[in-house]
Amino acid sequence: MAGYFKLVDAHDDGFRVKLTAPDGTLVAVSTFYATKEEAIAGIELIREIAGTGPVVDHSRVESSEQDELFFGLQSAPDRDGRVRRDA
């Protein structure tokens, strides 16, 4: 079974989307949406970003082994079109 999106009521009379892993682990919670239609549009946007969005690392480097975790992941290009690790 794949992960899934769960549309839930927000405490402030709107809606939120929860992205859940196949084992039921909560992965992410969306921003507030005023209507179900906005929430559904948000799900489509999340799907697009998750499938095509680059990884932009703004964390500190603790060891050279950690840099290997990003090997093979797409990074965001800078203004010159070069891919680099942001600090």
DSSP file (Angstrom, degrees, kcal/mol; ACC not computed):
  #  RESIDUE AA STRUCTURE BP1 BP2  ACC     N-H-->O    O-->H-N    N-H-->O    O-->H-N    TCO  KAPPA ALPHA  PHI   PSI    X-CA   Y-CA   Z-CA
    1    1 A M              0   0    0      0, 0.0     2,-0.1     0, 0.0     3,-0.1   0.000 360.0 360.0 360.0 139.2    0.0    0.0    0.0
    2    2 A A        -     0   0    0      1,-0.2    19,-0.0    19,-0.1     0, 0.0  -0.390 360.0 -89.8 -83.4 165.7    1.2    3.5   -0.8
    3    3 A G        -     0   0    0     -2,-0.1     2,-0.3     1,-0.0    18,-0.2  -0.156  49.8-150.8 -63.2 172.1    1.2    6.4    1.5
    4    4 A Y  E     -A   20   0A   0     16,-2.3    16,-3.0    -3,-0.1     2,-0.4  -0.970  15.8-116.5-149.2 161.9   -1.9    8.6    1.4
    5    5 A F  E     -A   19   0A   0     -2,-0.3     2,-0.5    14,-0.2    14,-0.2  -0.852  25.6-158.6 -98.3 133.2   -3.4   12.0    1.9
    6    6 A K  E     -A   18   0A   0     12,-2.8    12,-2.7    -2,-0.4     2,-0.6  -0.965   6.1-149.8-116.5 119.7   -5.9   12.5    4.7
    7    7 A L  E     +A   17   0A   0     -2,-0.5     2,-0.3    10,-0.2    10,-0.2  -0.790  28.2 176.4 -88.1 121.6   -8.3   15.4    4.5
    8    8 A V  E     -A   16   0A   0      8,-2.8     8,-2.3    -2,-0.6     2,-0.3  -0.885  34.7-101.6-128.8 156.6   -9.2   16.5    8.1
    9    9 A D  E     -A   15   0A   0     -2,-0.3     6,-0.3     6,-0.2     2,-0.3  -0.560  36.3-137.6 -71.6 137.0  -11.2   19.2    9.8
   10   10 A A    >   -     0   0    0      4,-2.3     3,-1.1    -2,-0.3     4,-0.3  -0.670  18.6-118.7 -91.9 153.7   -9.0   22.0   11.2
   11   11 A H  T 3  S+     0   0    0      1,-0.3    -1,-0.1    -2,-0.3    -2,-0.0   0.677 111.0  62.2 -67.1 -15.1   -9.8   23.4   14.6
   12   12 A D  T 3  S-     0   0    0      3,-0.0    -1,-0.3     0, 0.0     3,-0.1  -0.155 125.9 -92.1-105.0  38.5  -10.4   26.8   13.1
   13   13 A D  S <  S+     0   0    0     -3,-1.1    -2,-0.1     1,-0.2     2,-0.1   0.705 100.0  85.2  64.5  25.2  -13.4   25.8   10.9
   14   14 A G  S    S-     0   0    0     -4,-0.3    -4,-2.3    21,-0.0     2,-0.3  -0.305  75.7 -93.2-126.0-145.8  -11.3   24.9    7.8
   15   15 A F  E     -AB   9  33A   0     18,-2.9    18,-2.6    -6,-0.3     2,-0.3  -0.953  22.5-167.8-139.6 155.2   -9.3   22.0    6.5
   16   16 A R  E     -A    8   0A   0     -8,-2.3    -8,-2.8    -2,-0.3     2,-0.5  -0.941  18.4-132.9-136.1 159.9   -5.8   20.6    6.6
   17   17 A V  E     -A    7   0A   0     14,-0.4    13,-2.7    -2,-0.3     2,-0.5  -0.963  14.5-159.0-115.8 131.1   -4.2   17.7    4.7
   18   18 A K  E     -AC   6  29A   0    -12,-2.7   -12,-2.8    -2,-0.5     2,-0.6  -0.948   8.1-148.0-110.0 127.4   -2.1   15.1    6.4
   19   19 A L  E     -AC   5  28A   0      9,-2.7     8,-3.2    -2,-0.5     9,-1.5  -0.852  22.5-168.9 -93.9 123.4    0.5   13.2    4.4
   20   20 A T  E     -AC   4  26A   0    -16,-3.0   -16,-2.3    -2,-0.6     6,-0.2  -0.931  17.5-128.3-122.0 135.8    0.8    9.7    5.9
   21   21 A A    >   -     0   0    0      4,-3.1     3,-2.5    -2,-0.4   -17,-0.1  -0.298  39.0 -98.1 -72.8 163.7    3.3    7.0    5.2
   22   22 A P  T 3  S+     0   0    0      0, 0.0    -1,-0.1     0, 0.0   -20,-0.1   0.793 125.3  54.4 -55.0 -29.5    2.1    3.4    4.4
   23   23 A D  T 3  S-     0   0    0      2,-0.1   -20,-0.0     1,-0.0   -21,-0.0   0.401 124.8-101.3 -87.0   5.1    2.7    2.4    8.0
   24   24 A G  S <  S+     0   0    0     -3,-2.5     2,-0.2     1,-0.3    -1,-0.0   0.399  72.4 147.5  94.0  -2.5    0.5    5.2    9.3
   25   25 A T        -     0   0    0      1,-0.1    -4,-3.1    -5,-0.1     2,-0.4  -0.486  52.9-118.8 -68.9 132.1    3.3    7.5   10.3
   26   26 A L  E     +C   20   0A   0     -6,-0.2    -6,-0.2    -2,-0.2     3,-0.1  -0.598  36.2 173.6 -72.3 124.5    2.5   11.2    9.9
   27   27 A V  E     -     0   0A   0     -8,-3.2     2,-0.3    -2,-0.4    -7,-0.2   0.816  59.6  -8.2-100.6 -42.4    4.9   12.7    7.5
   28   28 A A  E     -C   19   0A   0     -9,-1.5    -9,-2.7     0, 0.0     2,-0.4  -0.994  49.7-146.3-156.9 154.0    3.6   16.2    7.0
   29   29 A V  E     -C   18   0A   0     -2,-0.3   -11,-0.2   -11,-0.2    -3,-0.0  -0.993  27.0-133.5-124.7 133.6    0.7   18.5    7.8
   30   30 A S        -     0   0    0    -13,-2.7     3,-0.1    -2,-0.4     2,-0.0  -0.090  25.6 -90.6 -77.3 176.5   -0.4   21.2    5.4
   31   31 A T        -     0   0    0      1,-0.1   -14,-0.4   -15,-0.1     2,-0.2  -0.223  61.1 -73.3 -71.6 173.1   -1.2   24.8    5.8
   32   32 A F        -     0   0    0    -16,-0.1     2,-0.4   -18,-0.0   -16,-0.2  -0.531  45.1-164.4 -73.8 136.4   -4.8   25.8    6.6
   33   33 A Y  B     -B   15   0A   0    -18,-2.6   -18,-2.9    -2,-0.2   -23,-0.2  -0.990  14.3-151.6-121.4 134.7   -7.4   25.7    3.8
   34   34 A A  S    S+     0   0    0     -2,-0.4     2,-0.3   -20,-0.2    -1,-0.1   0.807  79.6  26.7 -74.5 -30.2  -10.7   27.5    4.1
   35   35 A T  S  > S-     0   0    0      1,-0.1     4,-1.9   -20,-0.1   -20,-0.1  -0.875  77.0-117.2-131.4 162.0  -12.6   25.1    1.8
   36   36 A K  H  > S+     0   0    0     -2,-0.3     4,-2.7     1,-0.2     5,-0.2   0.872 115.9  58.1 -63.7 -36.3  -12.4   21.5    0.7
   37   37 A E  H  > S+     0   0    0      1,-0.2     4,-2.1     2,-0.2    -1,-0.2   0.907 106.6  47.3 -61.1 -41.9  -11.8   22.7   -2.8
   38   38 A E  H  > S+     0   0    0      2,-0.2     4,-2.2     1,-0.2    -1,-0.2   0.897 111.6  51.4 -65.5 -39.5   -8.7   24.6   -1.7
   39   39 A A  H  X S+     0   0    0     -4,-1.9     4,-2.0     2,-0.2    -2,-0.2   0.903 109.3  49.5 -64.2 -41.4   -7.5   21.6    0.2
   40   40 A I  H  X S+     0   0    0     -4,-2.7     4,-1.8     2,-0.2    -1,-0.2   0.896 110.7  50.0 -65.2 -40.1   -7.9   19.3   -2.8
   41   41 A A  H  X S+     0   0    0     -4,-2.1     4,-2.0     1,-0.2    -1,-0.2   0.875 108.5  54.7 -63.8 -36.4   -6.0   21.8   -5.0
   42   42 A G  H  X S+     0   0    0     -4,-2.2     4,-2.8     2,-0.2    -2,-0.2   0.881 104.1  53.8 -63.6 -38.7   -3.4   21.8   -2.2
   43   43 A I  H  X S+     0   0    0     -4,-2.0     4,-2.6     2,-0.2    -1,-0.2   0.920 107.9  50.1 -61.2 -44.1   -3.1   18.0   -2.5
   44   44 A E  H  X S+     0   0    0     -4,-1.8     4,-2.0     2,-0.2    -2,-0.2   0.900 111.6  48.4 -61.6 -40.4   -2.5   18.4   -6.3
   45   45 A L  H  X S+     0   0    0     -4,-2.0     4,-2.8     2,-0.2     5,-0.2   0.918 110.3  50.9 -66.2 -43.4    0.2   21.0   -5.6
   46   46 A I  H  X S+     0   0    0     -4,-2.8     4,-3.0     1,-0.2     5,-0.2   0.917 109.4  51.6 -59.7 -43.3    1.9   18.8   -3.0
   47   47 A R  H  X S+     0   0    0     -4,-2.6     4,-1.6     1,-0.2    -1,-0.2   0.913 112.0  46.4 -60.0 -42.9    1.9   15.9   -5.4
   48   48 A E  H  X S+     0   0    0     -4,-2.0     4,-1.5     2,-0.2     5,-0.3   0.936 115.6  44.5 -66.5 -46.6    3.6   18.0   -8.1
   49   49 A I  H  X S+     0   0    0     -4,-2.8     4,-3.5     1,-0.2     3,-0.3   0.926 112.4  51.6 -64.6 -44.9    6.2   19.4   -5.7
   50   50 A A  H  < S+     0   0    0     -4,-3.0    -1,-0.2    -5,-0.2    -2,-0.2   0.842 113.8  44.9 -62.6 -33.3    7.0   16.1   -4.1
   51   51 A G  H  < S+     0   0    0     -4,-1.6    -1,-0.2    -5,-0.2    -2,-0.2   0.749 132.7  15.0 -82.7 -23.8    7.5   14.5   -7.5
   52   52 A T  H  < S+     0   0    0     -4,-1.5    -2,-0.2    -3,-0.3    -3,-0.2   0.520  90.6 117.1-128.9 -10.2    9.6   17.2   -9.1
   53   53 A G     <  -     0   0    0     -4,-3.5    21,-0.1    -5,-0.3     2,-0.1  -0.376  59.7-124.6 -70.6 139.0   10.8   19.5   -6.3
   54   54 A P        -     0   0    0      0, 0.0     2,-0.6     0, 0.0    21,-0.2  -0.329  22.1-110.6 -75.3 162.5   14.6   19.8   -5.7
   55   55 A V  B     -d   75   0B   0     19,-3.0    21,-0.8    15,-0.1     2,-0.6  -0.852  31.2-170.4 -92.5 124.0   16.2   19.2   -2.4
   56   56 A V        -     0   0    0     -2,-0.6     2,-0.7    19,-0.2    29,-0.1  -0.955   8.5-155.6-118.4 111.2   17.6   22.4   -0.9
   57   57 A D        +     0   0    0     -2,-0.6    29,-0.1     1,-0.1    -2,-0.0  -0.776  26.2 162.7 -94.2 113.2   19.8   21.7    2.2
   58   58 A H        +     0   0    0     -2,-0.7    -1,-0.1    29,-0.1     2,-0.1   0.221  45.9 108.1-107.7  10.9   20.0   24.7    4.6
   59   59 A S  S    S-     0   0    0      1,-0.1     2,-0.2    27,-0.1    -2,-0.0  -0.392  76.8 -97.5 -85.4 165.4   21.3   22.5    7.5
   60   60 A R        -     0   0    0     -2,-0.1     2,-0.6     1,-0.1    -1,-0.1  -0.499  34.4-116.7 -79.4 152.9   24.8   22.5    8.9
   61   61 A V        +     0   0    0     -2,-0.2     3,-0.1     1,-0.2    -1,-0.1  -0.810  32.8 175.1 -89.9 123.7   27.2   19.9    7.7
   62   62 A E        -     0   0    0     -2,-0.6     2,-0.3     1,-0.3    -1,-0.2   0.691  65.8  -2.0-101.2 -24.7   28.3   17.7   10.7
   63   63 A S    >>  -     0   0    0      1,-0.1     4,-0.8     0, 0.0     3,-0.6  -0.987  65.1-113.0-160.7 159.5   30.4   15.2    8.8
   64   64 A S  H 3> S+     0   0    0     -2,-0.3     4,-0.7     1,-0.2     3,-0.4   0.794 113.6  64.7 -67.2 -26.5   31.6   14.3    5.3
   65   65 A E  H >4 S+     0   0    0      1,-0.2     3,-0.7     2,-0.2     4,-0.5   0.840  94.6  59.9 -64.7 -31.7   29.5   11.1    5.5
   66   66 A Q  H X> S+     0   0    0     -3,-0.6     3,-1.4     1,-0.2     4,-0.5   0.851  95.3  61.5 -66.4 -32.5   26.3   13.2    5.7
   67   67 A D  H >< S+     0   0    0     -4,-0.8     3,-1.2    -3,-0.4     4,-0.3   0.828  94.5  64.0 -60.9 -29.5   27.1   14.7    2.3
   68   68 A E  G X< S+     0   0    0     -4,-0.7     3,-1.1    -3,-0.7    -1,-0.3   0.747  87.8  70.2 -66.2 -23.0   26.9   11.2    0.9
   69   69 A L  G <4 S+     0   0    0     -3,-1.4    -1,-0.3    -4,-0.5    -2,-0.2   0.818  98.8  49.4 -61.9 -29.8   23.2   11.1    1.9
   70   70 A F  G X< S+     0   0    0     -3,-1.2     3,-2.4    -4,-0.5    -1,-0.3   0.498  79.4 124.4 -89.8  -3.8   22.5   13.7   -0.8
   71   71 A F  T <  S+     0   0    0     -3,-1.1     3,-0.1    -4,-0.3    -3,-0.0  -0.376  82.3  13.9 -58.1 125.8   24.4   11.8   -3.5
   72   72 A G  T 3  S+     0   0    0      1,-0.3     2,-0.3    -2,-0.1    -1,-0.3   0.305  99.0 119.0  91.1  -9.6   22.0   11.2   -6.4
   73   73 A L    <   -     0   0    0     -3,-2.4    -1,-0.3     1,-0.0     2,-0.3  -0.689  69.7-112.9 -89.6 145.1   19.4   13.7   -5.2
   74   74 A Q        -     0   0    0     -2,-0.3   -19,-3.0   -21,-0.1     2,-0.3  -0.580  33.5-159.9 -75.1 132.9   18.5   16.7   -7.3
   75   75 A S  B     -d   55   0B   0     -2,-0.3   -19,-0.2   -21,-0.2    10,-0.1  -0.745  27.1 -95.3-109.6 161.5   19.6   20.0   -5.9
   76   76 A A        -     0   0    0    -21,-0.8     8,-0.9    -2,-0.3     2,-0.1  -0.577  40.5-125.1 -75.9 133.4   18.3   23.5   -6.7
   77   77 A P  B     -E   83   0C   0      0, 0.0     6,-0.3     0, 0.0     5,-0.1  -0.460  20.7-127.3 -75.7 151.8   20.4   25.4   -9.3
   78   78 A D    >   -     0   0    0      4,-3.5     3,-2.0    -2,-0.1     8,-0.0  -0.166  42.6 -79.8 -83.7-171.9   21.8   28.8   -8.5
   79   79 A R  T 3  S+     0   0    0      1,-0.3    -1,-0.1     2,-0.1     0, 0.0   0.783 132.1  53.9 -63.0 -27.0   21.3   31.9  -10.6
   80   80 A D  T 3  S-     0   0    0      2,-0.1    -1,-0.3     1,-0.0     3,-0.1   0.428 120.4-108.0 -87.2   2.1   24.1   30.7  -13.0
   81   81 A G  S <  S+     0   0    0     -3,-2.0     2,-0.3     1,-0.3    -2,-0.1   0.448  77.0 133.4  87.9  -1.1   22.4   27.4  -13.5
   82   82 A R        -     0   0    0     -5,-0.1    -4,-3.5     1,-0.0     2,-0.5  -0.617  55.5-128.9 -85.1 143.8   25.0   25.5  -11.4
   83   83 A V  B     +E   77   0C   0     -2,-0.3     2,-0.3    -6,-0.3    -7,-0.1  -0.808  42.3 155.1 -91.7 126.5   23.9   23.0   -8.8
   84   84 A R        -     0   0    0     -8,-0.9     2,-0.6    -2,-0.5    -8,-0.2  -0.944  47.8 -98.9-145.2 166.4   25.5   23.6   -5.4
   85   85 A R        -     0   0    0     -2,-0.3     2,-0.1   -10,-0.1   -29,-0.1  -0.798  40.4-133.8 -89.4 119.8   24.8   23.0   -1.8
   86   86 A D              0   0    0     -2,-0.6   -27,-0.1     1,-0.1    -1,-0.0  -0.465 360.0 360.0 -73.7 143.9   23.3   26.1   -0.1
   87   87 A A              0   0    0     -2,-0.1    -1,-0.1   -29,-0.1   -29,-0.1   0.385 360.0 360.0-107.7 360.0   24.8   27.1    3.3
